[in-house]
Amino acid sequence: MALTVLSTHLYPLENALEHHADRFELLQDGSTAILRRGQPFYLGIKFNRPLDKVMDIVRIVFVTGPAPAPAKGTSAALIIKEKPELVQDKWDARFSNITGSTITVQVQIPPYAPVSVWKIIVHTARKGAAGVNQHQIETPVYVLFNPWCSSDSVHMNDEDQLNEYVLNDNGKVWQGTYKEPKGYQWFFGQFEAVVLPSIMMLLDRSSIPHQDRADPVKMARTISAITNNVDDNGLIEGKWDGSFEDGTSPFAWIGSTPIFEEFYNTQLPVKYGQCWVFSGVIVTICRALGLPCRSVTNYMSAHDTNASLTIDTYIDVTGEKLNNHPGSYTNDSCWNFHVWNDVWMDRPDLAHGYGGWQSIDGTPQETSDSMYRCGPAPVEAVRRGEVNVGFDTTFVYTEVRADMCVFKESEDGFWARVKTIPNYVGKLIVTKKIGEEVLPEIEDMEDITEIYKNPYDSPEDKIAVKKAIKVVPIAQEIYDLEDTQVEDVVFKLFDIEKITLGESFKIAISVYNTSPEPRSISIVLSASSILYTGTTIHKLKRSQANIVLKPNQKENIHTYVKPSEYMNKLSAHSLIRITAVANVLTTEQLWNQDDDFVVEKPQLSITLNSQPRLNQPCEATFSFTNPLSVTLTDCTFSVEGPAIHRVIKFRDVLPDEKNVTHREVFTPEKNGSRTVTVSFNSAQINDIKNTITAEVL
């Protein structure tokens, strides 16, 4: 008898819980499955007879888009096999359980799968026999980005950030002035039933092919475009003239859900929005898709229309200030505030160090590659003045760091720059602080200005400005930048390979004046904790020194960073970057250099008191050497492995307790090779871990 499928079950609620997707309202009636890529899920199949594992062939086929193809990544056919573990970086399937004519299958979604609606088809056949039976599962399967997965390029390793930037459906958008910022509550509602179907409708209207929906860079750029109605009949129509009688005033919206409901019901762009509305709905779209996102407000925001890195204003021969250049050369402006978005992702398409927050903007201001969109521009590239990386980095840089250039008309009609007002824009850049609760006034406002730009006139700022000007021809003409400079002072940063947690470390440089004249030098030494992508997490230390070196004089400059200055500010990878910046005042020589190193944590020791055996208790001992001399609080041991997901609350560790030990009893429920990772975490030190593989007899 041929094997045929009688019914299937996608366990939508159970799978969604494991995939951090259980809050989506679409799941409530069981007609939809929502999963995240980079994770496995379970599928139940009931056949017309018991499965013959030797002769029967069961294949699960996944397809998405109008023309699914394996070469495009929009189709995958998986033969279910018996295997102990799934391969985590590609499509894979294994038998999880077989009971009579019912089987449970575990399927691995690769971390690069397109974010889309997928269909699942079950093929059954028999070895040596012709023909294939097909059973299409009617349940649509939404596959989303997975910021919880370390292999997904949108991975975030901080739970508080994940809770805020992916799961929080309530927040603030900031308006007002930089002297009096005002935050207004906004209900993002990314889990509402209407949101995901609306997003898929918008993506289908865009020009992004289904295979490109695997790439968060291309998706973020598309989200920027489809939020406004220009070019692709997108979500919201912008309007700034104050007349909103034929729609809803931008000031009337307090959340995204009504906007998505109107769009879904009418399939027409919703009237009307301004920048904070565009930003609010982008948060909804991104968080619904699993792309970490936040709303960002820039006070005194430049709109540079000719990519000159400046905001230009013109005064004619009579002394009248003009709105723009009389020959329509520019029409620059400076907004009291402007709201856009940051999205979080790695950037393997760019040089190292550009991962982390990326700026996108749904407000239609300027075209980018012939469409109204902006980003994703790496915020770190904006801060460094490296505006030649593409993705509208020049535009975002100017928004936050432009100088105001005043041009005056002479009697003979010649326009000349007469004054530059430096650092005119980007007075304050803010977002909502991490925390699910929306607080009154400005208690939940986070100042992120220094993520976007260096302190004005600091050595780092001067370097960033010069870098930007060097690659923008119009800016070179305005600033008359000299391409060469005297470099007669030699600098060297002393590298650090690694330190042990709890140790101080020294940031040191040597300075050598090779010139026959004295040199006055300003030096800044700093340290920051960073992610492995190079993105700054915390600024740990900044020390500035001003020295005068005689001709041929050498000198070493250093500063120390104490454990208390970095202990609670490390990323999971415990990376620190030290930076030295020097400015030779006489010659304007600028120099800077970075060095990254690891803060080594003690390793956890895991020992077993006996050979693990199926269904028999086995005691494990966890221990490590405590490097700190403070009380460790909120201590836990986390144990993760096949069928083991345990968090063990542990007592406080006293300052004089150097050898920390805990014993735990486990009862293996499956035999074979088992790999388990154990991690110790506390409020003062975390991610002390190790992995053990043992054979369960």
Sequence and secondary structure as in RCSB ss.txt:
>XXXX:A:sequence
MALTVLSTHLYPLENALEHHADRFELLQDGSTAILRRGQPFYLGIKFNRPLDKVMDIVRIVFVTGPAPAPAKGTS
AALIIKEKPELVQDKWDARFSNITGSTITVQVQIPPYAPVSVWKIIVHTARKGAAGVNQHQIETPVYVLFNPWCS
SDSVHMNDEDQLNEYVLNDNGKVWQGTYKEPKGYQWFFGQFEAVVLPSIMMLLDRSSIPHQDRADPVKMARTISA
ITNNVDDNGLIEGKWDGSFEDGTSPFAWIGSTPIFEEFYNTQLPVKYGQCWVFSGVIVTICRALGLPCRSVTNYM
SAHDTNASLTIDTYIDVTGEKLNNHPGSYTNDSCWNFHVWNDVWMDRPDLAHGYGGWQSIDGTPQETSDSMYRCG
PAPVEAVRRGEVNVGFDTTFVYTEVRADMCVFKESEDGFWARVKTIPNYVGKLIVTKKIGEEVLPEIEDMEDITE
IYKNPYDSPEDKIAVKKAIKVVPIAQEIYDLEDTQVEDVVFKLFDIEKITLGESFKIAISVYNTSPEPRSISIVL
SASSILYTGTTIHKLKRSQANIVLKPNQKENIHTYVKPSEYMNKLSAHSLIRITAVANVLTTEQLWNQDDDFVVE
KPQLSITLNSQPRLNQPCEATFSFTNPLSVTLTDCTFSVEGPAIHRVIKFRDVLPDEKNVTHREVFTPEKNGSRT
VTVSFNSAQINDIKNTITAEVL
>XXXX:A:secstr
    EEEEE  HHHHHHHTT TT GGGTTSS EEEETTSEEEEEEEESS   TTTEEEEEEEE SSS  GGGTSE
EEEE B  SS  TTS EEEEEEEETTEEEEEEE  TT  SEEEEEEEEEEETT    EEEEEEEEEEEE  TT T
TSTT    HHHHIIIII  EEEEEEE SSSEEEEEEE  TTSTTHHHHHHHHHHHSS  GGGGG HHHHHHHHHH
HTBSTTT  SEEE  SS  TTS  GGG  BSHHHHHHHHHH S EEEE HHHHHHHHHHHHHHHT  EEEEEEEE
EEE SSSSSEEEEEE TTS EESS TTSS   EEEEEEEEEEEEE  TTS TT  EEEEE  S  SEETTEE   
 EEHHHHHHT GGGSTTHHHHHHHHH EEEEEEE TTS EEEEEEETT S SEEEEE SSSS  STTTTEEE HH
HHS  TTSHHHHHHHHHHHHT HHHHHHHT  S     EEEEE    EEETT  EEEEEEEEE SSS EEEEEEE
EEEEE TTS EEEEEEEEEEEEEE TT EEEEEEEE GGGTTTS  TT EEEEEEEEEETTTTEEEEEEEEEEEE
    EEEESS   TTS EEEEEEEE   SS B S EEEEEETTEEEEEE   B TT  EEEEEEEE   S EEEE
EEEEEE SS   EEEEEEEEE 
